[in-house]
């Protein structure tokens, strides 16, 4: 713009000089050697570029909330100027932001759309922009084209961009750009994404030595990553090898799953099964793979023996599943203690299972790509959780949050749900509808010590008196969960091959 102005000014000056020369009977063409000794005074030209400019360090960002105090995932961005201005081309005012791409870990520029035409503040010395997602801090750019703004004298305000010093950090801004989309169908079940392949067979028994080596390597990796201490690793291996554990959980793979819960929100399951730290005050009678599991059970079921002791039995076809995902299932099953299992109980126990699975993935990301039925199912549950979160938005959670393009649901481009209730809207909605379709009743049920322990581990809230499996419990988890941080959410999205 400045070069254009200089060219226009130079041409104007040349014209004025030629006119003055003609009036004096002179010709200043290039082939005439005669020159004026004294040039006439020029007519002064008004500058076409205004000195007024945006004040980047004074930008304000107001995040918007609905009538219930829940984030609407929108921001009002106010950009003050050094003087009064007018908007001459609203389309020339645009917003960009930089996300952290889950697939590559690199920053990537995206377009931030506006929900209304940019407008002036009451004193005409600021521009107000209404963004369709939370504003990015530092990496959030407001672009003004050369034609976008004038001062009140009609002079152009130079093209420029300014960076907002207020708003969301890199991780939170990335999460404000949800929903995520898949890049690899095969990580999920074909009931969710039609292009997924069939699960690999896991019905083959694994040798005990193989399992022991795998468990040791996994626990070592968790120590290296700072997820557990070396003392926790030693204790977990001792438990795995103990006579008590081998008597209650004879299969090495399932026993490794139980031991691998060390350092996760499901760790209480170890004491519940092996030490009788449950509502019966007795250790589990057995946790094993066996026939006779009810058809209505997805993978396993927990029942009581004639003597009142708890037992958990898995379908034999899953005997070769990765022990880490079997451990997540055991954490799930140990909360089924009173035999009244309804939808609300399943919402919470699946929350725990999914969070344990997420923690296991952070220890070994290759779990997500094993292609087994359990890993595919839990990949889907984790995907649902990464798309959810209301109270702490953009932090992930379990309730429906203000993600972008909500009409596509939490699984864009997925198979249409067979229950004719439309797209899935949250983790809670996904789990509830799946269990309602299987005949579960939507009832509350009593809590227990494992519920209390997992709730405290998930939320950091040790006030657990009176907790029950109900809607209030899910609301509390959504408002307080600390397990999947913003940074971990993006890491997990990358493990699931999700992107924005």
VEXTISE-245935 format. One record per atom (N, C-alpha, C): x, y, z. Coordinates in steps of 0.1 Angstrom, whole numbers, plus 5000, padded with zeros to 4 digits. Atoms other than C-alpha are relative to their C-alpha. Layout:
N
XYZ...
This chain:
500
500849885000500050005000500950125000499149884999502850245009500750034986499449985013504650184975499050054990501049955009501350244957499850155002500149864997500950574975501150084994498949925005504450684966500050014985500050005015503950594929498950114996501149905004500650794928500550145003499549864996502351094946501050044989499049965010505251084921499450044987500749965013502951084891499350135001500749874998500951364906501050124999499049895000504051574912500550024986499649995014505251504876499150084992501149935008501951624862500050155004500149874996502051934883501350084994498849945006505652014871499850034985500249985014504651964835499150124997501049895002501652194838500750135003499449874997503752464854501050044989499149975011506352434827499350054987500849965011503752464800499550145001500549864997502352774816501250104998498949915001505852924815500749994986499550025014506352824777501149914999498950095001508652544785499549864998500350145003508752174775501049925008499050084992510251934800500049864996499850145005510151624778501449965001498650054998513151404779500950044989499149965011514451524745500250154999499749855000514451894754501050035011499049974990517652004772499750115009500249894991516152314786499349965013500650024987515452304823499750135007500349884992513852544847501050015011499149984989516252694871499350005014500750004988513552734897498649944998501350075001510552494900498950085007501149944992507152634910499749915012500450074988505852534944498949894996501050115002503952194944498750035008501250014992500352164955500249885009499850104990500551974987498949894999501050115001498851624985499849945014500350074987497051465016500649864999499650144999498651145027498949914999501150095001496550845018500149885010499950104990497850615046499950075013500349944987496550695081501149965010499150044989498850705111499349915011500850084990496050535131500349854998499750145001496750175140499449935012500650084989495449895162501049995012499250014988496749875198500049855005500050144998497649505200500149965015499850034985498649515237498850035008501249964992495249645247498849924995501150085005493149375229499449935012500750074990490449225251499249894994500750125004488848885249499049965011501050044991485548805265499449874995500550135003484548435265498550005004501549994998480748385262499549875006500650124993478548155283498550014998501550015001474848045281499450045013500749954988472248125307500249915012499650094989473447825328501450015004498649994996476947945330500949914993499250095008478247695304500650074988499349945011480747795278499249974987500650025014479247855243501049984990498950015009482647825228500150114990500049885009482548175214500750115008499349884994484548495221499650134993500149875005484048865217501450065001498649955000487449015207499950154997500049855002487849395211501450054997498749955004490749555192499950155000500049865000491249915202501050064989499249935010492750165177500550135007499449884994494850475184499250134996500949895004492050695169498749954995501350045005488550685156500149944986499950075013488050455126498649974995501350055005485350325103500449884991499850125008484949985086499550024986500349985014485050015048499849864993500150135006485249645040500149895011500050104989484149395067500649874996499350125004485349105046501550005001498549994999488849235049500549985014499650024986488849165087499849855002500150144998489648805093500849955012499450064989490848575121500649874997499350135001493348295122500549955013499550054988494548065149500949884997499150125002497247795154499749905010500250124992496347455167501249915001498950104999498647175178499449884993500650115007497946905152500349875007499750134992497446575171500849904992499350105008498846375142501550034999498649965002502146565139500750065012499549924988502546765171500550144996499649875005503347065149498850105001501049905001501447395149499450014986500649995013498947435121499050115000500949885000497047745110498649964995501450025004493247735108499350134999500949885001490547985099499050005011501049984989488448115128498950084993501149935006485048205115499350105009500749904992482948495126498549984999501450034999479348465138499150124996500649885004478448825128501050094994499149905006479849115108500750085010499249924991482649295126499350145002500749874998481349615142500950095009499349904993482649935158499650005014500449974987482750005195499250135001500949884998480550285209500750134997499249875003483350545205500750004987499450025014484350425170501549995001498650024999487850365183500449865003499850144998487649985185499249924990500850095009486549695163499749885009500550124992484549405179499749894991500250125008484749055164499449895009500750114993482448765174500549874994499450135005484348435169499149885003500850124999482748095164500649905009499450094990485147935189500950095009499249924991487348045218501250064993498949945007490048285208501449955005498650054997493748175208500850125005499149904994496248365229501449994992498749995007499448475211499949944986500250065013498748235182498750044993501349955006495448415175500350134992499749885008495848665146498850064995501149925006493448935135500750074988499549955012494149035099499150124995500649895006493249375085500550024986499549985013493449405047500250154997499749865003494449735030498750084997501349935003490749805022499049995012501050034989489249705055499650125008500249894990489650025076500450134994499649865003489750405071500050075013500349914989490150685096498950094995501249925003487450945097500350114989499749915011489251155071500049934987500050085012488950875046501349954996498750065003492550775047500149855003499850154998493450405044500849975012499250054989494650225075500849884994499250095007497550015063499749855004500250154998497249635059500949955011499150054989498549455090499349895007500650104991497949175114500550025014499749984986497949185152499749875007500250124993498248905177499450035014500749984987495948875207500849955011499350054988497648865240499149935010500950064991494548725256499349884993500750115006492648395251500649875005499750144996493348015252501449974996498750045004496747855252499949904988500050095012497747615224499149885001500750124998496247305239498550025001501449974998492947455250499450064987500549955013492547635216499849884991500250125009493047305198498849935004501250074996490347145219498750084997501149925004488047435212499649984986500350025014488247335176499449864997500750135002486646995181498650034993499850154999485046785167501249964993498950075007487946565158499449914989500450105010487746345127501049894999499150125001489246005121500850014987499250015012491945935096500349854997499850145002492045555101498849925006501250084996488745355102500349885008499750144994490545035113500350005015499950004986491045155148498749985007501350014994487345125154499249884995500950115005484544875150499250054988500849975012482644855117498650055004501349954996479444925137500050155002499949864998480845275142500550074987499649955012482745335110500149884989500250115010481845125079501349944994498850055007485345105065500949925009499250074990486744925096500149854996499950145002488144575092499549925012500450084989487044285113501149995010499050014989488844245147500949874997499150125001491844005148499549905011500450114991491243675166500950005012499350004987492243665203499749885008500450114993491143325212501149905004498950094997494643175216500650035013499349984987496143125250501450044999498649955000499343315256500849935010499250074990502243135273500350095012499749924988502943255309501250084999498749935001506543345301499950124991500249895009505443565272499350115007500749904993502943745294500950075010499149944990505443795322501050104994499149915007507943945298499350134995500749885005505344175283499650095012500349924989504144295317501250075006498849934995507644365329500450114991499649895009508444565298499050125001500949894999505244765301500250085013499849934987505844845338501350084999498749935002509444945329499750134992500349895009508145175302499250115008500749914992505745335327500950085010499149944991508545395351500950114992499249915009510645555323499350134997500849895004507845785314499550085012500449934988507245885350498649985004501450024997503745735352499949925013499950074987504745505382501450015005498750014994507645475405500649864998499450135001510145195405499549915012500650074989508745095439498649944996501350055004505245065424500249884990499850115009506644845396500449875007499650124992508344615421498849935007501250054993505144585441499049934991500950065010503044515410500449874995499450135005505344235398499949905011500150094989505344085433498549955001501550045000501444085433499749904989500350085011501343935399500549855002499450134998503643645410499649935013500450054987502043595444499149884999500950125000500343265453498650045001501449954999497143455463499550044987500449955013496943625430499849884990500150115010497543305410498949915004501250084997494843125430498750064996501249935004492243385423499950034986499949975015493343485388501049914994499050095005494943175374500650034986499449975014495343305338501050115001499049904999498543495335499750134993500349885008497243735309499050095008501049934992494243835331500650055012499349954988496443855361500950114998499249885004498844085343499250124998500949885002495944305334499750065014500349954987495044335371501250075006498749944995498744405381500350134993499749885008498944665353499250125004500849884996496344885370500750095010499249924991499045015393500250144994499849865005499145395390498950064992501249955008495745425372498950035010501149984992492445535385499249885004500750124996491345175386500849915009499150084991494145055410499349935011500850054989491544995437499549864997500550135004490444685417500949895005499050104996493644505428499649955014500350044986492744515465498649955001501350055000489044455458499949854997500050145005489744125440500849915009499050094993492743995459499950015016499949984985492244135495498650015006501449994994488444145499499650145004500449864998488344525499498850044991501349985008484744525486498849985010501250004991481244515499499849875007500250134994481344145507501149975011498950014990484644185528500849874997499350135004485843865510500750024986499449995013488243825481499149944990500850065011486843735447500249855001499850145000486243365444500849964988499250025012487743375409499850114990500149915012488443595379500749924989499450105010488943375348499250014987500750025012487943295313499349875000500850124999485143045311498750014991501250005007482042945292498850035010501249974991478543025306499850145003500349854998478743405304498750034992501349975006475343545296500250074987500049945013474543645261500050155000500249854999473643995272501350075005498849944996477144045286500950034988499249965012479444225262501349924999498750074999482844075273500149915012499950084987482443955309498850045009501149964990480043955338500549965014499750034986480343965376498749965007501150054993478043765397500449965014499750054986477843625433499849855000500150144998478443265442498949975011500950044990476143065465500450045014499549964987478343165494500150155002500049854999478043535486501250074995498849945005481443585471499950044986500149955014481943785439501049924991499150075010483343625407499850074987500049945013484143765373500549904990499650095010484143555342499950064986499949955013485243655307499749894990500250095011484243495274501349954995498750065004487043255263500650064987499549955012487243425229501050125002499249894997489043715246501349975008498950044992491743515263501450064996498849945005494443665241500150154998500049865001493544025243501250065007498949934993496244275254499650015015500450004986496444255292499650145005500349874996496244625295498550044999501449985002492744635281499249915009500750094990491744335302500050065014500049934987492844535332499050115001501049895000490644825322498649935002501350074998487744575320499849955015500150044986488544435355499750125009500449884993488444795368498550034999501449995002485044815353499149905008500850114994483744485366500050015015500050004985484844535402499150105007501049914994482244815407498649944999501350075000479444565399499949915012499950084987478944445435498649975006501350024994475244465443499049934991500850075010473844285412498950084995501049925006471644575404500750104990499249935010473244695372499150074990500849925010471444975353500850094992499449915009472245235327500950105007499249904993473445485352501349955006498750064996475945245367500949974989499250025011477145155333500750134995499449885004477745515325501350035008498849974992480145555354501149894998498950105001481945215352500750004986499449985013482545275315500950125000499149884999483945615324501349965006498850054994486445445347500849924990499350095010487245175321500750094989499449925011487845445294501250085005498949924994490045655317501249915003498950094998492145355327500649964986499550035013492445265290500950114995499249895004493645615283501350015006498750014992496245585310500949894995499250115005497345255296500650044986499549965013497745405261501150105001498949914998499945675275501349925003498850094997502245395287500449924988499750075012502045205254499050044989500949965011500445385224499749904990500350105011500645075202498849925003501250084997497744925221498850044991501249955008495345145200500049934986499950055013496544975168500049844999499950155000496344605179498949944992501150065009493044555160499249905006500850094994491444345186498650065003501449954998487744365195499950105012500049924988488344505230500750144997499349875002490844775218499250084990500849925009488544875189498850065008501149944992485644915213500450115009499649894991487645115238500650124993499649895008489145325211498750094997501249925002485545425203499550075012500449944988484745495239500950125003499149894998487845705242499850124991500349905010487045895210498850085005501249934995483545975225500450095012499749924989485146105257500850124996499249895005487646325238499150104993500949905007484646485220499050065010501049964990482746545253500750095010499549914990483046785282499350135000500849885000480747055293500450105010499749904989481547215327501350074999498649945001485247265321500450024986499649985015485147315283501050114999499850115010487447285264500649885006499650134993488647025290499149894996500950115003487346685280499349955012500850054989484646515301499149894995501050105004481546305297498750054995501349945005478646535290500250084987500049935013477746715258500650145002499449874999479947015252499750084987500349915011479747305227501149984988499150035011481847135199499550074988500449945013481847285164499349894992500850095009479447135139499349895008500750104992477246965166499049914993501050095008474746835140500749884995499350125005477446585129500249915012499850084988477646455165501449985003498650024995480746325183500849914991499350095009481546075155499650054985500349955014481446275122500349894990499950095011480946055091499949855005500150144995480145745112498749944995501250075003477445485107498850055007501249944994473945605114499649905011500450094988472945465149498749934996501250085003470345195146498850025009501149984991468245315175499150124996500849895006466845605153499950125009500049884991467645865180501050114995499149905005469946065158501549975004498550014998473746125161500249995016499650004986475546055194500550145004499749874997475946375213501150015011499050004989478346285242500449865004499650134995480146005259498849945008501150044992477245975284498949954991501150045009474745955255500449884993499550125008476845695236499949885009500050114991477145465266498549975004501450034996473445505277499249944989500850065011471945435243500549864997499650135003474145135238499549905010500650104990472944975271498550005000501550015002469345075266499649914989500350095011469444895233500249855004499750144995470744585252499049965011501150044990467744595276500350045014499749964987469344765306498950115004501049914994466944965329500850135004499449874997467645335334499850045015500349984986467845315372501350045007498849974991470145435400500349875008499650114991472045195422501050055010499249974988474045195454501550014996498649995002477745295454500749905008499150094992480645105470501450065001498649954997484245145481500850024987499249985012485645095446499550134992500549885005483345365433500650125007499449884992484545605461501550024996498649995002488145525454500350064985499849955014487945575416499550144998500449865001485945895420501050095005499049914994488546045443501350014991498850005009491345935418499750094988500449925012489446095389499950155002500449854998488446425405500950075010499249944989490846475435499150045011501049974990487646515456499949885009500150114991487846295487498749995008501450004994484246385498499249904993500750115008482746055487498849945007501250054992480045995514498750024992501350005007476745905498500049994985500050015015477945865462499249884996500750115006475645655441500250014985499950005014475545555405498750074995501249925004473245835392500550114991499749895009473146145370500950105007499249914993474646355397501549965000498650045000477746145398500750034987499549975013478246195361500350154998499849865000477846565365501250045007498849974992480446575392501349964993498850055007482946375371500350104989499849915011482346605342500650145004499649874994482946915364501450005006498850004992486046785382501149914995499050105004487946525361501350064998498749955001491646565363501049904993499250115005492846245346500550034986499649965013492846355310500250154999499749865001494546685309499950054986500149955014494446915279501149954991498950055008497846815268499949854997500250145002497046445273498949974990501150025009493846475254500550014985499449995014495746595223500949884997499250125003498246315227499249884997500950115002495446065230499350014986500649995013493746205199501049964989499050055010497046155180500249855000499950155000497245795192498949944993501250065007493745735178500050054986499949955013494845905146498950104996501149905002492346185150500750144997499549875003492846535136498850105000501049895001491046875135499850044986
